């Protein structure tokens, strides 16, 4: 369990978080390139100032989802 953990200025590239409890965590100034978050709860997550290039949720590129949303 990683509830309320803080990850700041860290390289988490290629990390795998599988079936993780991540309630209330903070990730700041971190590299998550190539990371895999599978079977995790992302309830009430806020993402700001992030490079979302290549990020997928359930197989769909987040950048594509945002482009559609911004047109509405």
Kinemage of the C-alpha trace (Angstrom):
@kinemage 1
@onewidth
@group {chain A} dominant
@subgroup {mainchain}
@vectorlist {calphas} color= white
{ca unk a 1} P 0.000 0.000 0.000
{ca unk a 2} L 1.336 3.425 -0.978
{ca unk a 3} L -1.416 5.647 0.402
{ca unk a 4} L -0.341 9.262 0.885
{ca unk a 5} L 3.190 8.547 -0.412
{ca unk a 6} L 5.106 11.418 -2.036
{ca unk a 7} L 7.323 10.848 -5.072
{ca unk a 8} L 9.247 14.045 -5.907
{ca unk a 9} L 12.075 14.546 -8.392
{ca unk a 10} L 12.336 10.828 -9.135
{ca unk a 11} L 12.856 8.644 -12.190
{ca unk a 12} L 10.046 6.086 -12.275
{ca unk a 13} L 10.542 5.259 -15.956
{ca unk a 14} L 9.730 1.653 -16.804
{ca unk a 15} L 8.232 1.198 -13.301
{ca unk a 16} L 5.368 -1.264 -12.918
{ca unk a 17} L 2.611 -0.566 -10.404
{ca unk a 18} L 0.306 -3.589 -10.485
{ca unk a 19} L -2.836 -3.888 -8.357
{ca unk a 20} L -1.584 -0.954 -6.254
{ca unk a 21} L -3.483 1.074 -3.662
{ca unk a 22} L -2.387 4.635 -4.448
{ca unk a 23} L -4.939 6.760 -2.579
{ca unk a 24} L -3.737 10.269 -1.870
{ca unk a 25} L -0.274 9.884 -3.401
{ca unk a 26} L 1.602 12.837 -4.877
{ca unk a 27} L 3.906 12.485 -7.868
{ca unk a 28} L 5.776 15.692 -8.686
{ca unk a 29} L 8.586 16.340 -11.197
{ca unk a 30} L 8.822 12.647 -12.005
{ca unk a 31} L 9.641 10.703 -15.140
{ca unk a 32} L 7.037 7.996 -15.743
{ca unk a 33} L 8.064 7.269 -19.329
{ca unk a 34} L 7.263 3.676 -20.181
{ca unk a 35} L 5.669 3.025 -16.779
{ca unk a 36} L 2.815 0.532 -16.520
{ca unk a 37} L -0.043 1.144 -14.101
{ca unk a 38} L -2.343 -1.889 -14.338
{ca unk a 39} L -5.339 -2.700 -12.165
{ca unk a 40} L -4.848 0.451 -10.090
{ca unk a 41} L -7.405 2.844 -8.646
{ca unk a 42} L -6.901 6.355 -10.007
{ca unk a 43} L -9.989 7.761 -8.299
{ca unk a 44} L -9.806 11.540 -7.749
{ca unk a 45} L -6.418 11.814 -9.509
{ca unk a 46} L -5.316 15.220 -10.802
{ca unk a 47} L -2.700 15.511 -13.542
{ca unk a 48} L -1.263 18.943 -14.356
{ca unk a 49} L 1.606 20.229 -16.508
{ca unk a 50} L 2.335 16.737 -17.821
{ca unk a 51} L 3.723 15.488 -21.125
{ca unk a 52} L 1.017 13.007 -22.091
{ca unk a 53} L 2.659 11.896 -25.345
{ca unk a 54} L 1.890 8.220 -25.887
{ca unk a 55} L -0.126 7.858 -22.662
{ca unk a 56} L -3.025 5.428 -23.072
{ca unk a 57} L -6.050 4.664 -20.931
{ca unk a 58} L -7.689 1.352 -21.817
{ca unk a 59} L -5.821 1.404 -25.149
{ca unk a 60} L -6.916 4.918 -26.179
{ca unk a 61} L -4.365 7.725 -26.484
{ca unk a 62} L -5.068 10.406 -23.896
{ca unk a 63} L -4.021 13.124 -26.358
{ca unk a 64} L -6.753 11.913 -28.754
{ca unk a 65} L -9.349 11.950 -25.952
{ca unk a 66} L -8.353 15.488 -24.977
{ca unk a 67} L -8.549 16.700 -28.586
{ca unk a 68} L -12.136 15.416 -28.876
{ca unk a 69} L -13.090 16.896 -25.493
{ca unk a 70} L -11.630 20.318 -26.383
{ca unk a 71} L -13.782 20.467 -29.544
{ca unk a 72} L -16.987 20.182 -27.491
